[in-house]
Amino acid sequence: MHPTVNIAVRAARAAGDVILRYHNQIDLLTIENKAANDFVSEVDKAAEYAIINEIKKSFPEHSILGEEGGQILGDEKYQWIVDPLDGTTNYLHGFPQYAISIALYENKVPFHAVVYDPFKEELFTASKGEGAFLNDERMRVTNSKGLENTLIGTGFPFKHPQHLDCYLATFKAIHPKVSGIRRAGSAALDLAYVAAGRLDGFWEIGLNSWDIAAGVLLIKEAGGFIGDFSGRDMYFETGNVVAGNTDVFKEILKTIHPHLTEELQK
C-alpha cells in the first residue's frame, strides 16, 4: 500500500472510531438541517476534524475540501476531498450503510482514494496505476455484457426534488432491463461496490464532489468507467454520475438519455 494511502487509512479509521462511538446513542446527538433533507450532527463534524488532524500531521501544506468545514487553504496542487460520513441519514436512523470517503487529487487528477465502512470493517483503497483493493484483495468491475441480469445502484434526488419526475422516468426506463435496482443511501459505498463487482453499475443525479471523489479512482483502477450524463468526466461540475464496466456504462447512458431534461443533458 502506498504511504499516502496509509495516512488516508489512518485518518479514515480515526473517523470511524468517532462514528462507531456514537452509533448506539443517536438519540443524544444534536442534529441540524443544512438544507431540505440534508442533515449534520456533531458526529459528522468530529469525524471530519479527526480526518483533517491526521492529514495535517503529514501534509500541513496541502489544501483540504471537507463537506462540513469547507475549504482549508493550502497548496492548490494537492487537494484532499473529504466526506467524513457519507450516508448521514442512514446513520441517524441506525441503518448500517454509511462510510468515510477520502481522496487526494494532484493537479485535479485523483491519485489516492479510501472508502471505509467502519460498521462492516471494509476498507476500499486505490492508488493511480496500482489497482483497487478491498481489504488487500484486488477488485475488478463485473464483466456483464449490457444490462440484462445486472444489479444496478442508484440514488433518489431527495436534495433536488425539482429533478424527481426526470429521475423517475430514468428509473422506469432502466427497470425492465435489469434484474434489480438498489438504493442504499451512500453514494461513496455504491461506487465502491461497483468497483468491487457487487453492483454492475450506478447512476444518480446531483451528487457533490466529496460524495464521489474517492469512488472515481476506485472504479477507474478496478477497470471501470465513470462519467456524467453526457459520458464526459464533468461529474464534479454537473453532479450527475453514471458508472460501470464499458458495456454497462454505455447502456445506462443510452437508456436514460431520452428521458433527461435539457438541463441534465448538459
N, C-alpha and C positions, 0 to 999 in steps of 0.2 A: 504494500500500500504506500502511495506517495506520502512524503512527510506532511505536505499541506493538507491532505485528506485526513491524516491522523489528527491534526489540530482541529479540523472541522468535526471529526467524530467526537473528540473530547468535548467540544462545545455543544454538540447535539446531545451527548449523554448528560452533560450538566443541566441542560434544559429539560431533558427527560426526567431527571431526578426531581426537579421542581414540579413538573406536571403530575407525576405519579404521587407526590407527597399529598396532593390535594384531591385526588380523583374520587375519594370516598367522603369528601367534605364539601361537595359542591354547594350545598345549602348555606354554607358560611361565607361564600365568596361575594364580593361586591361586583356586580355586573353592570356595565354601561352599554348604551346603544350608541355606536358611532354613526349609524345611519339605519335606514329601514332594513331589518333582518341582518344586521351586521353588529356583532357583539364583541365586547372585550372585557376581560376580567383582570384582576391583579396577577393571576397566573400567567396570562399572556405576557404581561409587562415584565414580571420577574424572570420568566424563561428567556425573553429577549435580552434582558440585562446579563443573564448568565452566559449567553452566547457571545455577546459583544465583549464581555470581560475576558473570555478565553481567547478570542481573536486578537484583541488588542495587546495581550501579553506577548504574542509572537509577531504581530504585524501592526504596530502602533501607527504606521504611516498610511495604511490602507483606508479607503473610504468604505462606508457600510450603508446600505439601504435596508431598513427594517420596517416591517409592517406597522409596528406600534410607535417606534421612535422616529421614523422618517429618516432623512439623510444625515449621516455623520460625515462631515467633510474630511477629505484626505487626498492622497494621490489618486487622481481620476483614472489612471491607467489600471489600477487594481480596485475592483469594487465587489464587495461581498453583498449578496442579496439574501435576506433572511426572513423566513416566516417561522416564528417561534412556536406556533400552534395552529397548524392548518387543519381545520375541522373543529373550530371552537364550539359551534352549535352542537355537534355530536358530543364533545367533551362535557358541555354543560348539562347534557341530558343523560350522561353516563353511558353513552353509546360508544363502544371502544373501537372507533375508527377515526384516528387522528394521527398527526405526525409533525415532526420538525423538519423544515426544509432549509438547507444552507448551500449556497453556491458561490464560487469565486469566478468572476469574469475578468479577463485581462484584455484591455482594448475592446471591450464589449463582446468578447468571444468566451464561451464557457470553457473553463479549464478543469475545474474540480467541482464535485457535487456530492451531497449527502442528503438522503431522506431517511429519517429514523422514526420507527414506530416503537415507542417505549413500552406500550402495553404488551405487544407481542414479541418484543425484543428482536425486531427485524431491522437490519441495517443495510440500506441500499447505497452503494458508492460507485463513483466513476471518476476517472481522470482522462483528459483528452488523449486519444490514441492508445489508451491502455485497457480499454474494455470496461464493462459494467459488472458489478458483483452484488449478490445478496448473501450476507454473512460469509463472505470469502468464496462463494460458489459463483462461477461465471453465469451471467444472464444472457438470454437471447430472446428477441421477439418471436412470436409464433410464425409458422410458415404457411398460414392459411392463404388459399387462393381465392380472393374475393370475400364476400360477406356470408356466404352460406355456411351454416353450422358454427358461426362465431359467437363469442360473448363480448359485448361492447359496453364500455363505460361511458357515462355522461354526467352532466350536472344541470339541475334546473336553475333558471336565471332568477332566483329569489331576490337578488340585489338589483336586478334590472328588469322589473316587471313589464316595461314597455316592449320587451322582446319575447314575451311569453307566447303570444299567438304564433310568431315565427318559429320559436323553438318547438312548439307542439306540432307544427307542420313538418319540421325535420324529423321529429320523433316518429310520427306516423309513416313517414317515408322509409325510415330505417327499420322499423318494427317488423314488417313482414319478410325482410330479407335475412334476418339473423335468428340465432337460437335463443338469445336472451339479451336484455339490456339491464345494466346495474347502475344505480345512483347511490353511491355510498357516502358522499358528503365531504371528501377530502381530495381535491384535485392533485395534490402532491403525491398521495398514495396511489391514486388512479393511474398517473403517469408511470410511477414506479412499477405498478402491476402490469402495465403494457410492456415495459422493459423486461420484466420477469416472465412474460408469457402467460400470466394469469388472466389478462384481458387481451383480446385480439386487437382492439382499437378503442378510440376515445374521441368524443367531441364535446365542446362546451362553448358557451357564449359569455363574454365579459369577465374574464379572469384578470387578476393583477400579476405584475411581474414576479412578485415573491411567491405566488402560487405555483408557478411553472419553471422558475429559473433553474432549479436542480433537475427537475424531470426532463427538461430539454436535453441535457447531456446524458442522462441515464438512457434515454431512448436512442439517441444517436449512437452511443457506444455499445448498445445492445443490437445494433443493426437495423434500427427502425427509422421512420421518418416522422417529422413533426412540422406543422405549418399552420398558417391561418386559413381562412375560408377561401382564399384565392390560391392556396398552395404555396405561398411565399413564406419567408421567415420573418414576417412582420407581426408576429403574435404579441410581442411586447407593446406595440403601438395600438393594435386593434383589440387585444384581449381575447380574441377568438382562436380556438385551438382545435386541430384535428391531428391524431397520431395513430400510428400502426405500422405494420410492415408495408412494403411498397404497394402491394395489391390492395390491402385493406385501406390504406391511406387514400389511394386513388378512388376506390369505390365509395368511401364515405363522402368525399368531396363531390363526386358525380351525383350521388343520391340526394344530398342536401341542397346543392346549388340552386335547383329550380324553385326552391321554397324560401330562399333568403330574401330579405328586403334589400332594397338598393343600398341602404346604409351598411348592412352586414356583408355585402358583396365586395366592398372596397378593401 
